[in-house]
Amino acid sequence: MSLEEMYGSLGVSGPVLALGESVLADLAERFAEIDRVAEYNQAKVLHAMQINRVGAACFAATTGYGYDDVGRTTLEKVYAACFHTEAALVRPQITCGTHALAVALSANLLPGDELLSPVGRPYDTLEEVIGIRPSACSLKEYGVTYRQVDLLPDGTFDYDAIRAAIGPRTKLVTIQRSKGYATRPSFSVAQIGELIAFCKSCKPDVVCMVDNCYGEFVEMQEPSDVGADMIVGSLIKNPGGGLAPVGGYICGTEACVSRCAYRLSAPGLGQEVGANLGLMPALYQGFFLAPTVVAGALKGAIFAACLYERLGFRVVPGGAEDRHDIIQAVELGSEAAMVAFCRGIQAAAPVDSYVTPFPWDMPGYDDPVIMAAGAFVQGSSIELSADGPIRPPYAVYFQGGLTWYHAKLGILKSVQALVDDGLVNV
Ligand SMILES: *Cc1c(COP(=O)(O)O)cnc(C)c1O
């Protein structure tokens, strides 16, 4: 069977495949640059593992309190070394990215303090953490106020308004690297560095936290290299490399991270407890694979952008733009097109390829959300997945793919679904 016939057996028609190949023909140089970044980051991870003497003893399971857990302690040293921070908290007990962010915020903000987002509205689930939307146990309930400075219409930072918003009570500045479910740009590490420097010039002791979700290993530097006091993310996104079955991380200054550990476990206990439950092999190996997995996801994102741009849709970022995260937004313009797109992604999956995604009311989100994911790890969005809230401009946020070839198939299948539903012509 030829490759073309193989794609045919997976439901991709000749014209859709040909369109894909013609888009790919222009992407060789972009892909080579992605491979260079992956090579650099692979070296960075290996160096961090080697200087911390990762060995077989690190993979042993611990239970109960998890005292003297060599695997857990060493893994945290590896993360800290890789991201160039004083300390790291990397735990399966951190249930997801929102939890990691909630721990980082609530550990470092006290009643009377103010939290500032200088990059506009935060990720949907953070609205309840902060109390922008009322929720039990929000920061607002504990007397932490919140202020937001929106981006300028061109997507850049509103420095005058940020200066005016930083006051005596401003304790922590939260900067979201990735666009999340918004159609604003994601920020480069260099841009985040400038913003942090500006905030610290206004108030030297302000704590700067970066929501690093989806950004890890996209560039050669991380926000912790440019002044962030904490970077925070999920292990079922980039740094878990697709193998971590659960978890989150917080890397940063000793002062900030130790407070996070006390918040996560209990005052007085901190980082000393937390059994690893046998998950260490997956967490180490996933981190080891993460740079190349992220590279595959980036290739998929760029391919999707260029292909959908060719079909006449608005995509964010544009096909030719630099990448600062693995997310690709495609504005499809209608609920029907979102459903078809997600059906195609789902049908390409190794797991649950036979199910059909529909919009549903998901906890933590304001609008119904549609999600396509046929993942080995439930909800993992470093695996090929697409999702989006059903609201104008009807954008799907496409991300992941543990291999580039799987991402490619998913994107081709999404186009095929739109063609089959009569929503586009090729
Ligand atoms: C995914 C994500 C989160 C939340 O992570 P969950 O693991 O879904 O709770 C927060 N911020 C951004 C930018 C994200 O992409």
PDBQT file of the ligand as one rigid body, heavy atoms in Angstrom, charges set to zero:
ROOT
HETATM    1  C1  LIG A 501      -4.534  24.826  30.499  1.00  0.00    +0.000 C 
HETATM    2  C2  LIG A 501      -4.287  26.158  31.072  1.00  0.00    +0.000 A 
HETATM    3  C3  LIG A 501      -4.542  26.454  32.407  1.00  0.00    +0.000 A 
HETATM    4  C4  LIG A 501      -5.223  25.498  33.332  1.00  0.00    +0.000 C 
HETATM    5  O1  LIG A 501      -4.768  24.231  33.301  1.00  0.00    +0.000 OA
HETATM    6  P1  LIG A 501      -5.691  22.978  33.599  1.00  0.00    +0.000 P 
HETATM    7  O2  LIG A 501      -4.685  21.907  33.696  1.00  0.00    +0.000 OA
HETATM    8  O3  LIG A 501      -6.642  22.811  32.483  1.00  0.00    +0.000 OA
HETATM    9  O4  LIG A 501      -6.367  23.219  34.905  1.00  0.00    +0.000 OA
HETATM   10  C5  LIG A 501      -4.223  27.704  32.865  1.00  0.00    +0.000 A 
HETATM   11  N1  LIG A 501      -3.704  28.629  32.053  1.00  0.00    +0.000 NA
HETATM   12  C6  LIG A 501      -3.467  28.403  30.757  1.00  0.00    +0.000 A 
HETATM   13  C7  LIG A 501      -2.895  29.475  29.901  1.00  0.00    +0.000 C 
HETATM   14  C8  LIG A 501      -3.744  27.158  30.235  1.00  0.00    +0.000 A 
HETATM   15  O5  LIG A 501      -3.498  26.919  28.952  1.00  0.00    +0.000 OA
ENDROOT
TORSDOF 0
